[in-house]
């Protein structure tokens, strides 16, 4: 399939970047980033998080939210996994020339996750335990995030559950800022933003995550497939990588020693990866195609025409999207394992596609 790309958007300049530093109960975190540039809001509530945080003070955390299994239009709280934000910012992207219209933005959220119900004698410094906990949160907030689908037949009252995301994609372990991080990406299937993240354990029960939400904007592309046709994402990814290349994380002496102790145990330092299943890929191709005419018009065709992309074009895009793309400082890929979620059975649903 031949993609039609807009001119690459211009990222914010790093010439104005300044150092961000956080003290996390003896852990030292630092990174370089330009000042925030919110393209829509004048409310200055970005980058307002404190410079020093007690990671063991549970009063500063809040339960994570997920899309309710009972009503996909509502969100509920899951109390066994709690989070707090350490740093939040946003950067708008401009077209070329730089004074042309809005071309999207990147939102950054660096956060701490505290696991309340980790089984006795398990520690996040063991990579397989860590992977299980990363997957549990991802399963709850992404894989169990469904949309109600598209009812082509006016008389069809079926309540569909279509997946909103495909992932984890491009899973790999990366040496970054002196520690090993788990990296992976998420592909939206309808009209949402791309997301990528790095995750590392900083205690037996705490995870530090750097999450980036990438919104690409262009005309006549109101869905995930058409955006990928028309908007190059290389400049967005390069901007994120520039920030991550500047990141440094130094654990406290006590927890650095604890990490070394655990990682020296048999299999604790292995670097297994996870990914999407063949069924997820098959479902994603159908869902992405069905949404591929949302907010999209084709010259010479009426609004009543079928403007969906061809199955072959969507399949080609997904097949390419799931291929590994190792980062420059990643480890060689090891075993891909199937991770069993620790979510309660009542929260686990399966997609209901209802293909036509």
WOJOPE-V944374 format. One record per residue. PHI is phi in degrees with one decimal (999 if undefined). BURIAL is b if it has 24 or more other C-alpha atoms within 12 Angstrom, else e. D_CENTER is the distance of its C-alpha to the mean C-alpha in whole Angstrom. Layout:
# WOJOPE-V944374
phi:PHI burial:BURIAL d_center:D_CENTER
phi:PHI burial:BURIAL d_center:D_CENTER
This chain:
# WOJOPE-V944374
phi:999 burial:e d_center:26
phi:-94.9 burial:e d_center:27
phi:-89.4 burial:e d_center:24
phi:-104.5 burial:e d_center:25
phi:-101.7 burial:e d_center:23
phi:-72.4 burial:b d_center:24
phi:-58.6 burial:e d_center:25
phi:-59.6 burial:b d_center:22
phi:-70.7 burial:b d_center:21
phi:-93.3 burial:b d_center:22
phi:-78.9 burial:b d_center:20
phi:-57.7 burial:b d_center:21
phi:-73.7 burial:e d_center:24
phi:-83.8 burial:e d_center:23
phi:-66.3 burial:e d_center:27
phi:-99.2 burial:e d_center:26
phi:-62.2 burial:e d_center:24
phi:-131.9 burial:e d_center:25
phi:-84.5 burial:e d_center:24
phi:-104.1 burial:b d_center:22
phi:-129.0 burial:b d_center:23
phi:-134.2 burial:b d_center:23
phi:-104.3 burial:e d_center:25
phi:-117.5 burial:b d_center:23
phi:51.8 burial:e d_center:26
phi:98.5 burial:e d_center:28
phi:-75.1 burial:b d_center:24
phi:-113.8 burial:b d_center:24
phi:-116.3 burial:b d_center:21
phi:-145.0 burial:b d_center:21
phi:-159.1 burial:b d_center:20
phi:-108.2 burial:b d_center:21
phi:-158.4 burial:b d_center:19
phi:-66.0 burial:b d_center:21
phi:-58.2 burial:e d_center:22
phi:-64.9 burial:b d_center:20
phi:-140.4 burial:b d_center:21
phi:-80.2 burial:b d_center:20
phi:-73.6 burial:b d_center:21
phi:-122.0 burial:e d_center:22
phi:-119.9 burial:e d_center:23
phi:-98.2 burial:e d_center:26
phi:-75.4 burial:e d_center:25
phi:-90.3 burial:e d_center:24
phi:-112.9 burial:e d_center:22
phi:-87.5 burial:e d_center:20
phi:58.4 burial:b d_center:20
phi:-102.4 burial:e d_center:22
phi:-71.2 burial:e d_center:21
phi:-66.3 burial:e d_center:24
phi:-82.8 burial:e d_center:25
phi:-130.6 burial:e d_center:26
phi:-134.6 burial:b d_center:24
phi:-88.3 burial:e d_center:26
phi:-69.3 burial:b d_center:23
phi:-95.8 burial:b d_center:25
phi:-86.3 burial:e d_center:26
phi:-70.3 burial:e d_center:25
phi:-70.1 burial:e d_center:26
phi:-90.0 burial:e d_center:23
phi:-98.4 burial:b d_center:20
phi:-135.4 burial:e d_center:19
phi:-62.9 burial:b d_center:18
phi:-70.8 burial:b d_center:15
phi:-110.0 burial:b d_center:15
phi:-142.1 burial:b d_center:14
phi:-71.4 burial:b d_center:16
phi:-60.9 burial:b d_center:19
phi:-70.8 burial:b d_center:21
phi:-83.3 burial:e d_center:24
phi:-146.8 burial:e d_center:23
phi:-69.2 burial:b d_center:20
phi:-93.3 burial:e d_center:21
phi:-123.4 burial:e d_center:21
phi:-118.8 burial:e d_center:18
phi:-124.3 burial:e d_center:20
phi:-109.0 burial:e d_center:19
phi:-118.9 burial:b d_center:19
phi:-78.4 burial:e d_center:21
phi:-78.6 burial:b d_center:21
phi:-123.7 burial:b d_center:17
phi:-121.4 burial:b d_center:17
phi:-133.5 burial:b d_center:15
phi:-144.7 burial:b d_center:17
phi:-89.9 burial:b d_center:15
phi:-98.9 burial:b d_center:17
phi:-156.9 burial:b d_center:16
phi:-136.5 burial:b d_center:15
phi:-155.3 burial:b d_center:16
phi:-146.2 burial:b d_center:15
phi:-135.6 burial:b d_center:17
phi:-83.4 burial:b d_center:18
phi:-110.8 burial:b d_center:19
phi:-108.3 burial:b d_center:23
phi:-79.2 burial:b d_center:24
phi:-115.0 burial:e d_center:27
phi:-67.7 burial:e d_center:30
phi:-66.4 burial:e d_center:28
phi:-93.5 burial:e d_center:29
phi:-77.8 burial:e d_center:28
phi:-67.8 burial:e d_center:26
phi:-57.2 burial:b d_center:22
phi:-119.9 burial:b d_center:20
phi:116.2 burial:b d_center:17
phi:-157.8 burial:b d_center:15
phi:-123.6 burial:b d_center:12
phi:-104.7 burial:b d_center:11
phi:-114.7 burial:b d_center:11
phi:-133.9 burial:b d_center:10
phi:-96.4 burial:b d_center:12
phi:-138.6 burial:b d_center:13
phi:-110.1 burial:b d_center:15
phi:-116.5 burial:b d_center:15
phi:-110.7 burial:b d_center:18
phi:-96.9 burial:b d_center:19
phi:-81.4 burial:b d_center:22
phi:-119.3 burial:e d_center:24
phi:-62.8 burial:e d_center:23
phi:-56.4 burial:e d_center:26
phi:-57.0 burial:e d_center:29
phi:71.9 burial:e d_center:29
phi:-104.2 burial:e d_center:26
phi:-138.9 burial:b d_center:24
phi:-70.3 burial:b d_center:20
phi:-72.1 burial:b d_center:22
phi:-87.4 burial:b d_center:22
phi:-62.2 burial:b d_center:20
phi:-71.8 burial:b d_center:20
phi:-63.3 burial:b d_center:20
phi:-57.8 burial:b d_center:17
phi:-62.1 burial:b d_center:15
phi:-61.2 burial:b d_center:17
phi:-73.5 burial:b d_center:15
phi:-61.5 burial:b d_center:12
phi:-66.6 burial:b d_center:12
phi:-59.6 burial:b d_center:14
phi:-66.5 burial:b d_center:11
phi:-64.3 burial:b d_center:9
phi:-59.2 burial:b d_center:12
phi:-68.3 burial:b d_center:13
phi:-93.5 burial:b d_center:10
phi:-118.2 burial:b d_center:9
phi:-69.6 burial:b d_center:12
phi:-94.4 burial:b d_center:14
phi:-95.9 burial:b d_center:13
phi:-111.2 burial:b d_center:16
phi:-114.0 burial:b d_center:18
phi:-83.6 burial:b d_center:21
phi:74.1 burial:b d_center:22
phi:-121.1 burial:b d_center:25
phi:-93.7 burial:e d_center:28
phi:-68.4 burial:e d_center:30
phi:-83.2 burial:e d_center:33
phi:-56.9 burial:e d_center:35
phi:-90.9 burial:e d_center:36
phi:-83.4 burial:e d_center:33
phi:-101.6 burial:e d_center:32
phi:-62.7 burial:e d_center:30
phi:-91.6 burial:e d_center:27
phi:-81.0 burial:b d_center:24
phi:-128.1 burial:b d_center:21
phi:-101.0 burial:b d_center:19
phi:-64.7 burial:b d_center:15
phi:-91.1 burial:b d_center:13
phi:-139.5 burial:b d_center:10
phi:-117.9 burial:b d_center:10
phi:171.0 burial:b d_center:9
phi:-71.1 burial:b d_center:9
phi:-116.6 burial:b d_center:10
phi:53.8 burial:b d_center:11
phi:-66.9 burial:b d_center:11
phi:-164.8 burial:b d_center:14
phi:-100.5 burial:b d_center:15
phi:-129.6 burial:b d_center:16
phi:-84.6 burial:b d_center:19
phi:-143.1 burial:b d_center:18
phi:63.8 burial:e d_center:20
phi:92.8 burial:e d_center:22
phi:-133.2 burial:b d_center:20
phi:-91.2 burial:b d_center:18
phi:-122.8 burial:b d_center:14
phi:-93.6 burial:b d_center:12
phi:-115.9 burial:b d_center:9
phi:-161.0 burial:b d_center:7
phi:-124.6 burial:b d_center:5
phi:-133.5 burial:b d_center:5
phi:-104.8 burial:b d_center:8
phi:-69.9 burial:b d_center:10
phi:-111.4 burial:b d_center:13
phi:-112.7 burial:b d_center:15
phi:-134.6 burial:b d_center:15
phi:-90.9 burial:b d_center:11
phi:-95.2 burial:b d_center:9
phi:-73.0 burial:b d_center:7
phi:-142.4 burial:b d_center:3
phi:-136.5 burial:b d_center:4
phi:-156.6 burial:b d_center:5
phi:-117.4 burial:b d_center:9
phi:-139.2 burial:b d_center:11
phi:-147.6 burial:b d_center:15
phi:-83.0 burial:b d_center:17
phi:-120.6 burial:b d_center:20
phi:-159.4 burial:b d_center:22
phi:-63.0 burial:b d_center:23
phi:-131.7 burial:b d_center:21
phi:-126.9 burial:b d_center:19
phi:-119.9 burial:b d_center:15
phi:-101.3 burial:b d_center:14
phi:-126.6 burial:b d_center:10
phi:-115.1 burial:b d_center:9
phi:-110.5 burial:b d_center:6
phi:-126.1 burial:b d_center:7
phi:-105.9 burial:b d_center:7
phi:-109.3 burial:b d_center:9
phi:-108.7 burial:b d_center:12
phi:-104.3 burial:b d_center:15
phi:-119.6 burial:b d_center:18
phi:-160.7 burial:b d_center:21
phi:-73.2 burial:e d_center:24
phi:53.7 burial:e d_center:25
phi:-152.4 burial:b d_center:21
phi:-90.0 burial:b d_center:20
phi:-148.7 burial:b d_center:18
phi:-62.5 burial:b d_center:15
phi:-68.9 burial:b d_center:17
phi:-67.6 burial:b d_center:20
phi:-61.4 burial:b d_center:17
phi:-69.5 burial:b d_center:16
phi:-71.4 burial:b d_center:20
phi:-108.1 burial:b d_center:21
phi:-124.5 burial:b d_center:19
phi:-66.8 burial:b d_center:18
phi:-106.8 burial:b d_center:15
phi:-60.1 burial:e d_center:16
phi:-65.1 burial:b d_center:17
phi:-67.0 burial:b d_center:14
phi:-63.6 burial:b d_center:13
phi:-64.0 burial:e d_center:16
phi:-63.5 burial:b d_center:16
phi:-61.2 burial:b d_center:12
phi:-63.4 burial:b d_center:14
phi:-61.4 burial:e d_center:17
phi:-65.2 burial:b d_center:16
phi:-67.4 burial:b d_center:15
phi:-63.8 burial:b d_center:18
phi:-87.1 burial:b d_center:20
phi:-75.0 burial:b d_center:18
phi:-132.7 burial:b d_center:21
phi:-133.9 burial:b d_center:21
phi:-116.0 burial:b d_center:24
phi:-71.3 burial:b d_center:24
phi:-61.7 burial:e d_center:28
phi:-54.3 burial:e d_center:31
phi:-65.9 burial:e d_center:31
phi:-79.9 burial:b d_center:27
phi:-64.5 burial:b d_center:27
phi:-65.6 burial:e d_center:30
phi:-63.7 burial:e d_center:29
phi:-61.9 burial:b d_center:26
phi:-61.1 burial:e d_center:28
phi:-61.4 burial:e d_center:30
phi:-68.9 burial:b d_center:28
phi:-65.5 burial:b d_center:26
phi:-79.6 burial:e d_center:30
phi:-74.4 burial:e d_center:30
phi:-55.9 burial:e d_center:30
phi:72.3 burial:e d_center:27
phi:-67.3 burial:e d_center:25
phi:-99.3 burial:b d_center:24
phi:-62.0 burial:b d_center:23
phi:-125.6 burial:b d_center:20
phi:-69.5 burial:b d_center:19
phi:-122.8 burial:b d_center:16
phi:-126.5 burial:b d_center:14
phi:-165.3 burial:b d_center:13
phi:-83.8 burial:b d_center:14
phi:-94.2 burial:e d_center:18
phi:-56.2 burial:e d_center:20
phi:-67.6 burial:e d_center:20
phi:-58.4 burial:b d_center:17
phi:-64.9 burial:b d_center:17
phi:-61.8 burial:b d_center:21
phi:-63.9 burial:b d_center:19
phi:-62.1 burial:b d_center:17
phi:-62.5 burial:b d_center:19
phi:-67.6 burial:b d_center:21
phi:-64.1 burial:b d_center:19
phi:-61.8 burial:b d_center:18
phi:-65.3 burial:b d_center:22
phi:-64.5 burial:b d_center:23
phi:-89.4 burial:b d_center:20
phi:-74.5 burial:b d_center:21
phi:-105.5 burial:b d_center:24
phi:-67.2 burial:b d_center:23
phi:64.4 burial:e d_center:24
phi:-129.9 burial:b d_center:25
phi:-124.0 burial:e d_center:29
phi:-121.5 burial:e d_center:31
phi:-55.7 burial:e d_center:34
phi:87.0 burial:e d_center:37
phi:-117.3 burial:e d_center:36
phi:-79.4 burial:e d_center:36
phi:-64.3 burial:e d_center:33
phi:-85.1 burial:e d_center:35
phi:-73.3 burial:e d_center:34
phi:-79.0 burial:e d_center:31
phi:-102.8 burial:e d_center:29
phi:-69.0 burial:b d_center:26
phi:-66.5 burial:b d_center:25
phi:-72.2 burial:e d_center:27
phi:-56.5 burial:e d_center:26
phi:-67.2 burial:e d_center:26
phi:-66.2 burial:b d_center:24
phi:-66.5 burial:b d_center:21
phi:-61.3 burial:b d_center:22
phi:-63.0 burial:e d_center:22
phi:-63.5 burial:b d_center:19
phi:-63.5 burial:b d_center:17
phi:-60.3 burial:e d_center:19
phi:-73.8 burial:e d_center:18
phi:-65.6 burial:b d_center:15
phi:-85.3 burial:b d_center:15
phi:-73.6 burial:e d_center:17
phi:-66.4 burial:e d_center:16
phi:-132.6 burial:e d_center:16
phi:-58.8 burial:e d_center:17
phi:-74.8 burial:b d_center:16
phi:-65.9 burial:e d_center:19
phi:-117.9 burial:e d_center:19
phi:-89.5 burial:b d_center:18
phi:-81.5 burial:e d_center:20
phi:-56.3 burial:e d_center:22
phi:-65.9 burial:b d_center:20
phi:-105.4 burial:e d_center:21
phi:-64.0 burial:e d_center:22
phi:-88.9 burial:e d_center:19
phi:-117.2 burial:e d_center:20
phi:-90.1 burial:e d_center:19
phi:-98.2 burial:b d_center:18
phi:-90.0 burial:e d_center:20
phi:-69.2 burial:e d_center:18
phi:-93.1 burial:b d_center:20
phi:-70.2 burial:b d_center:19
phi:-59.9 burial:e d_center:23
phi:-54.7 burial:e d_center:24
phi:-69.5 burial:e d_center:24
phi:-95.5 burial:b d_center:21
phi:-95.4 burial:b d_center:20
phi:-117.6 burial:b d_center:21
phi:-108.4 burial:e d_center:21
phi:-61.3 burial:b d_center:20
phi:-120.7 burial:e d_center:23
phi:-86.4 burial:b d_center:23
phi:64.8 burial:e d_center:27
phi:-59.4 burial:e d_center:27
phi:-122.0 burial:e d_center:30
